Structures are given as C-alpha cells and as structure tokens.
Amino acid sequence: MNVTGAKICDEGPHPETRDIVLPNQTESVSQIAVDIGGSLAKVVYFSNISKGGRLNFIKFETEKIDECIDFIRNLIAARRNPDSSDLNLKKKIVIKATGGGAHKFYDAFIDKLKVKVEKEDEMECLITGLNFLISEIPYEVFTYNENDPMCFEDTPNPTNMFPYMLVNIGSGVSILKVTESNKFERISGTSLGGGTLWGLLSLLTGAKSFDEMLEISKHGDNTNVDMLVGDIYGSDYNKIGLKSTTIASSMGKVFKKNIKQSVGNFRSEDISKSLLYMVSNNIGQIAYLNAQAHGLKRIYFGGCFIRGHPITMNTLSYAINFWSQGTMKALFLRHEGYLGAVGAFLQYRTKQRSYSFSEIFTVPQMITENSVNAYGILESTSTKLVAFPKLENLDEYQPDTLQLTDPTAQKYWIDVLERNLHSLVELAKEWTSDSENDGQNQDVQSRASSFDTLFRSHLARLRDQPNMYGALTVRSLLNLREQCLHELGFPDIFSKVKAAENKSALHKLPGLLKKVDSLQSLEDKIELLIDNILAGNMFDWGSSQIVKLIKDGELSFEAAKEKTNKPDKLNHTKKFIERIISKNKPPLKKAVIFVDNSGADIVLGVIPFARFLVSLGMDVILAVNSHPAINDITFEELSEVVASIAELDSLVAAAWASKKISVMETGSASLCLDLRRINEDLVEACQDVDLIVLEGMGRAIHTNYNAKFTCESLKIAVFKNAATATELGAHMYDAIVLYEEGNNNKPSSIAENITNSKENSNNSENTVSNGID
C-alpha cells in the first residue's frame, strides 16, 4: 500500500468516522456485490492491497439508487490499467446482486455500468452471509438490554452452530429456519416491518428519514399515546402477570379520548416511540412463537431495521425474554444490514478460499451515526485460521484473562495506552529517518502525527462507548494500536530495535550455552534454562516500566534475573522437572513453543530451552507471529536468528538441518494469542504435540492464563504491569511457571472440527476467489 502523504481527513458530516486519506494509493476493486432491498441498497466490495485484500461496506437509500450506481461506476473506473500484471484486473467485473432490487433495477445496472450482473437468491445469500459472519468474525454477535447493554457472544464451535432461526427485518420480515450451513427454509414472516414503521411515521410526524425517526423516538414518552395496563386497572394485574406499565393497546389513548384529534395534538417523539414499540413487540412475539413451534433456541435478528438502535434492540430483547420466560435470548449482529450483500459476495466460487478475515477498526463505520455499535473493514489474513487442536473444550475457551467490564478497569487501560502514546509516536518519527531525504522525512513526520491523532480519537470514542468495537479487552486495545500504526504506513517501528537486540544477544549466546552445558545435574540445568527464559522475557518494549529501565541502562540480562521473583504458588518448576526426569511416564516427543519477544527473550531464553528439549529426543516447533507487533519477533526474523545460531552451535545446526527444530507462523499480528484463530498449517503440525509452551505476558498472562489443554502445558512469563499482577494475586515482576498435565478426556474433538471444515470447503460460505492471485 502506498501510504505516502497519508493523513486524517477532518472534513465530512460525521467526525466520529473520519477517513484516512491515501492520496497516492490506487485502489483496485476485483469483486462487487450489492443487496438492494425496499429501503436500502447495501454494497460490499473487495479491494486489493499489497499483501491481501479488504472487504468494504457502504449503503445507500434505495430511492436514490442512482447514487449507488454512480458509486459502483467510480469503483470500476478507478481500477488500474488493464495491461497490469494483476490477472484479476484483466478480467471483466461481474457484479453479484441480490434482494428484490436485483430484479427491479437489473436493466439500470446493465445500461449504466456496462458490466455483467448475476442475480443471486436472496434467502440463500442471507444465510450464507450470516454463517460467515458468526463463524469468522470475533464478537460479531451480541445481546442487548438497557440494564446490561452489549454482552458479546463467543464465536460458536462449528459443530454447535445449528439449528438457529434468522429474523430478517427489512421493509417486511422474513423468518428462516436454518438446520445446516446450506439447508434452510422460510417458515414465516410478516408484512409489518421496517417499511410499516417508516410509512406510518412519514404520515404522522415531520421526520424525513428513517434515521431521523429513530432519533426522535429516543426523546419520546409512549405513555402519552399508548394505553397501559395501569390505565385500565389502576395497578398491576398480578393474577395474569401483567405490570401496570405493560402496553395494553398501542396508540390506545388517542382512541380513548373519544374526540377528533389532529396530528398536531400529539408530539412526534411520543408517536415515534409508540409505533417503534408496536412494530418491535409484534416482530418479537412472532419470532418467539415460530422458535417455540420449531424447537429453536437461538434467534438472530438482522436487517437494516435495527440499525444498532438501543430502543429497538431492547424491545426485541424484552419481547423474546418475556414470551420465553427467560429461556431464549435475542441475538444481534454488528454487520446486521449486510448479511445479503456479504452472502452475495461469497457466491464468487472460482476457487477454495485459502485465507480468513480479520476486522480492522482504523476507520470504523456505523449503520447510523447514533448506533451503539460499529463495524470495521474485513481484511484478508495471509493464511486460513482455524482452532488449535489441543484445547480441552473449544466451547468454553476464552482467550482473554481480564474482561474489562468494570468502568475503573476500562479507564485504567485506556489511560495507560494514552500515556504511552508519545513514546510510540517519537519512535515512529525516527523509524526511517536515517536513510530518507528531507521530503520523505517530512512525510514520515506527518504520518506519525496522523497516527497520534487517529489513535487518540479511538481512545476517546472507547471512553464514551467501551464496547463499540466489540468486547473491550487488553488484547483488543493492543490490536487496535497496531492496526493504526500499520494503516499509517508503520508496519514495524521496532525493526531497528529488534535487529540491534538480536545482534547483542547472539554475541552473548555462546557463553550462556557453555554455562548450561557445564551443568551435570538435569535438575540444575532445567532450573537455569527456565530462569533464562524469565530473564529474557523481561525485555519487553510493550511495558512502560521496562522501557524506562532499558533506556536508563538499568536492565542487563543478569539484572533482569535479580528483579524477577518466583512465588511458590505460581512456580511449578520442580513439578516440571519431576515430569522430565520421571521414568514412570512415557517421554515427551513433540513440543510447540509460542514465542514472544526478540533479542534476549528468544536468543538467550527460548532457543536454549528448545535446544535442551531436542537433546531429550523431542521435536520442537517455534510458533511465531506472522507479522510485526511492537518488539515481538516475526517468522522471517526468527528464521534468520535460528540460522545464525546454527552457525554458532553444532547441536542447533543439526536440529535445524534435520527439522527437529522448525519455525512456523501463527498467522497472528498481535501481542496476544487467540487459540481459536491459528494458521491451519501450524494446526496440522500440532495434531501430535504432547507439550505446549506459552511464553510471555501477552500469550500466557493477558491471554490463555486460564486455558486448559488435552496435553501437557507450561506457561512461562513475568508480570510487567502492576494492575494485572494485582488482579491475579501477584506482584510486579513476579514470574509464573505453571505446569499442567492436561486432560485427555476432552468433551469434543477439535480435530474433527478442522476436518469437517476442510470437507465442507465447497460450501458457499467457505469458497470465494481471493481477489489477490
């Protein structure tokens, strides 16, 4: 991506969704899909970038369909020269279209765009889009009520996704029962939907758009027009379980007054809220009755009627909870209005999809500016990401150790990232300045300032609405910071730091290995190796306290050893030693080590430990980030480091040559680790591992601290944040060495899930041209 001249755009009607302007980036669009409903036309398009692609979202009012057509025409016109070596750009664009408007406006698209338009079945696209979003995008699904807004659901285990019911609310309502990924039926529906509300409010209020109607409803009091149970009985009707505040008759007070009323006698705000309740309650009851009749417990609500509107979601949630007596929940979607468009996009079936998607929030979008939730661009990952095969229970696995649901914790972590922002900006400004001319240097300075502005704007938004981008966790905040750096053209601001630290550590390595090899006692050797890992893990540029020590020259490798504490309750070193030397248990054969930082951490800590495991006869996989994040080492860097160590040490050289030590990428660009989304090649290689090592604070404390496995595991890290340490009953610089034997009697087979995923790869939700090759 050409980020030269990148800046934050301050213009536009909605400053909360400011764009990042890339004046020198030529965007090439390879695939376009559109879902045209009675009210809105939703467009999804895949744009190619340097190492992948992005799925973008935009909507238009259907009555302004010419604006939609003009937008698509501009996308097509902006494609690069057809003589380009990019094969996708030599092909003619084919637009996938679904929804009623795909038929109604078919001729207009053909005449004005001069492209081929392929119509796709509306219901099939809805289901395909929903299956993709709920299985692929973390924190896509959430519940909502006014007392506990936006509780996010975990990505479902593929074996437990079905059956479910989709209530798609557009101009009308369609209710679909889904029993398999490509098996569904329309079981019901109603003509009383979004179009009904829009039409009535157009007649009864002065609102000009649906968004305006929803907005004024926030300020309404429906009791001025609705007849309540209390208006009839004077109190609750306890015998049949009705509260006095329950609506007995929508708009009933207007009739009860028994006088001819004009519209002007009632506030538009009150009318809007009354009719919103009426339509939403009606849909909620119909949905519940259908779910009950068909034995379904999971009910998803989609369509552009909801629009992230609190009153609408709360009403639907209340209706489902009330009628089901608390046995069912209404499930909402962040990409709620784009199910059909995404499903149409997924109908491109030229080849099996060899990648997954991650959500990028650098430029968040909202279905309306007053929505409580936002959605991001979906960016293709470099590899297909699937669940790690050794998790004890995929359904119960939760990567994040600390759920930032408490306002105090939310404020603390946002404050921490804001305080540390200045040092990152300064490092970004220094990133390439040594080799750049004045013009390029000025561009780097400008982009660094834009990064500062962009990330601060995100933090400000999250202070106000912490769950706007999904569940707020330490991991999500750190990932957002990395996304902002990458978006402004800083893929690896620590590259020079990492190179210098690797070089320094390699210089010290021969002496360290000599000391390890001189120990005759296996117990002493293992103790020293673990101490070395803990000392190396102290060199973490993600910790402000550690950065200060490094900059002040107060953190040598030996000083790091002295700083770390090993409290008994967190130190299972002896237990691990007993396992290694035990003659009553079969020897371990294969380990995977999820590694952390560059420099002393990997060179003086992890590699000597891996070398020791190889000496015991084990194969060792070093699992490493695919892409940069702070000073975490990457696949390319670690491959070079191991090759360099092989030149210094004959044991490593032999292991590297025979693949007893191998380096594999995780597919991640994060400081943390979500074991539900791991490079499928690594997953395949880990089917037979019997020891998992999670190393570093991001992978073993902030995430996976509570993770359980079906094989033996070792978690090694140092607390370098005081708040996290306190929360988990530890102190600053306390170390964890947590060994667990694992549970071989796992309740569900994740390996089967992976196999099933591959076998089902021909299904529409799993197949799509990547638009990259």
C-alpha positions, 0 to 999 in steps of 0.5 A, a space after each residue: 500500500 502506498 501510504 505516502 502523504 497519508 493523513 486524517 481527513 477532518 472534513 465530512 458530516 460525521 467526525 466520529 468516522 473520519 477517513 484516512 486519506 491515501 492520496 497516492 494509493 490506487 485502489 483496485 476493486 476485483 469483486 462487487 456485490 450489492 443487496 438492494 432491498 425496499 429501503 436500502 441498497 447495501 454494497 460490499 466490495 473487495 479491494 486489493 492491497 499489497 499483501 491481501 485484500 479488504 472487504 468494504 461496506 457502504 449503503 445507500 437509500 434505495 430511492 436514490 439508487 442512482 447514487 449507488 450506481 454512480 458509486 459502483 461506476 467510480 469503483 470500476 473506473 478507478 481500477 488500474 490499467 488493464 495491461 497490469 500484471 494483476 490477472 484479476 484486473 484483466 478480467 471483466 467485473 461481474 457484479 453479484 446482486 441480490 434482494 428484490 432490487 436485483 430484479 427491479 433495477 437489473 436493466 439500470 445496472 446493465 445500461 449504466 455500468 456496462 458490466 455483467 450482473 448475476 442475480 443471486 437468491 436472496 434467502 440463500 445469500 442471507 444465510 450464507 452471509 450470516 454463517 460467515 459472519 458468526 463463524 469468522 468474525 470475533 464478537 460479531 454477535 451480541 445481546 442487548 438490554 438497557 440494564 446490561 447493554 452489549 454482552 458479546 457472544 463467543 464465536 460458536 464451535 462449528 459443530 454447535 452452530 445449528 439449528 438457529 432461526 434468522 429474523 430478517 427485518 427489512 421493509 417486511 420480515 422474513 423468518 428462516 429456519 436454518 438446520 445446516 450451513 446450506 439447508 434452510 427454509 422460510 417458515 414465516 414472516 410478516 408484512 409489518 416491518 421496517 417499511 410499516 414503521 417508516 410509512 406510518 411515521 412519514 404520515 404522522 410526524 415531520 421526520 424525513 428519514 428513517 434515521 431521523 425517526 429513530 432519533 426522535 423516538 429516543 426523546 419520546 414518552 409512549 405513555 402519552 399515546 399508548 394505553 397501559 395496563 395501569 390505565 385500565 386497572 389502576 395497578 398491576 394485574 398480578 393474577 395474569 402477570 401483567 405490570 401496570 406499565 405493560 402496553 395494553 393497546 398501542 396508540 390506545 389513548 388517542 382512541 380513548 379520548 373519544 374526540 377528533 384529534 389532529 396530528 398536531 395534538 400529539 408530539 412526534 417523539 411520543 408517536 415515534 416511540 409508540 409505533 417503534 414499540 408496536 412494530 418491535 413487540 409484534 416482530 418479537 412475539 412472532 419470532 418467539 412463537 415460530 422458535 417455540 413451534 420449531 424447537 429453536 433456541 437461538 434467534 438472530 435478528 438482522 436487517 437494516 431495521 435495527 440499525 444498532 438502535 438501543 430502543 429497538 434492540 431492547 424491545 426485541 430483547 424484552 419481547 423474546 425474554 418475556 414470551 420465553 420466560 427467560 429461556 431464549 435470548 435475542 441475538 444481534 449482529 454488528 454487520 446486521 444490514 449486510 448479511 445479503 450483500 456479504 452472502 452475495 459476495 461469497 457466491 464468487 466460487 472460482 476457487 477454495 478460499 485459502 485465507 480468513 478475515 480479520 476486522 480492522 477498526 482504523 476507520 470504523 463505520 456505523 449503520 447510523 451515526 447514533 448506533 451503539 455499535 460499529 463495524 470495521 473493514 474485513 481484511 484478508 489474513 495471509 493464511 486460513 485460521 482455524 482452532 488449535 487442536 489441543 484445547 480441552 473444550 473449544 466451547 468454553 475457551 476464552 482467550 482473554 484473562 481480564 474482561 474489562 467490564 468494570 468502568 475503573 478497569 476500562 479507564 485504567 487501560 485506556 489511560 495507560 495506552 494514552 500515556 504511552 502514546 508519545 513514546 510510540 509516536 517519537 519512535 515512529 518519527 525516527 523509524 526511517 529517518 536515517 536513510 530518507 531525504 528531507 521530503 520523505 522525512 517530512 512525510 514520515 513526520 506527518 504520518 506519525 502525527 496522523 497516527 497520534 491523532 487517529 489513535 487518540 480519537 479511538 481512545 476517546 470514542 472507547 471512553 464514551 462507548 467501551 464496547 463499540 468495537 466489540 468486547 473491550 479487552 487488553 488484547 483488543 486495545 493492543 490490536 487496535 494500536 497496531 492496526 493504526 500504526 500499520 494503516 499509517 504506513 508503520 508496519 514495524 517501528 521496532 525493526 531497528 530495535 529488534 535487529 540491534 537486540 538480536 545482534 547483542 544477544 547472539 554475541 552473548 549466546 555462546 557463553 550462556 550455552 557453555 554455562 548450561 552445558 557445564 551443568 551435570 545435574 538435569 535438575 540444575 540445568 532445567 532450573 537455569 534454562 527456565 530462569 533464562 527464559 524469565 530473564 529474557 522475557 523481561 525485555 519487553 518494549 510493550 511495558 512502560 516500566 521496562 522501557 524506562 529501565 532499558 533506556 536508563 541502562 538499568 536492565 542487563 540480562 543478569 539484572 533482569 534475573 535479580 528483579 524477577 521473583 518466583 512465588 511458590 504458588 505460581 512456580 511449578 518448576 520442580 513439578 516440571 522437572 519431576 515430569 522430565 526426569 520421571 521414568 514412570 511416564 512415557 517421554 515427551 516427543 513433540 513440543 510447540 513453543 509460542 514465542 514472544 519477544 526478540 533479542 534476549 527473550 528468544 536468543 538467550 531464553 527460548 532457543 536454549 530451552 528448545 535446544 535442551 528439549 531436542 537433546 531429550 529426543 523431542 521435536 520442537 516447533 517455534 510458533 511465531 507471529 506472522 507479522 510485526 507487533 511492537 518488539 515481538 519477533 516475526 517468522 522471517 526474523 526468527 528464521 534468520 536468528 535460528 540460522 545464525 545460531 546454527 552457525 554458532 552451535 553444532 547441536 542447533 545446526 543439526 536440529 535445524 538441518 534435520 527439522 527437529 527444530 522448525 519455525 512456523 507462523 501463527 498467522 497472528 499480528 498481535 501481542 496476544 494469542 487467540 487459540 481459536 484463530 491459528 494458521 491451519 498449517 501450524 494446526 496440522 503440525 500440532 495434531 501430535 504435540 504432547 507439550 505446549 509452551 506459552 511464553 510471555 505476558 501477552 500469550 500466557 498472562 493477558 491471554 490463555 492464563 486460564 486455558 486448559 489443554 488435552 496435553 501437557 502445558 507450561 506457561 512461562 512469563 513475568 508480570 510487567 504491569 502492576 494492575 494485572 499482577 494485582 488482579 491475579 494475586 501477584 506482584 510486579 515482576 513476579 514470574 509464573 511457571 505453571 505446569 499442567 498435565 492436561 486432560 485427555 478426556 476432552 468433551 469434543 474433538 477439535 480435530 474433527 472440527 478442522 476436518 469437517 471444515 476442510 470437507 465442507 470447503 465447497 460450501 458457499 460460505 467457505 469458497 470465494 476467489 481471493 481477489 489477490 492471485 
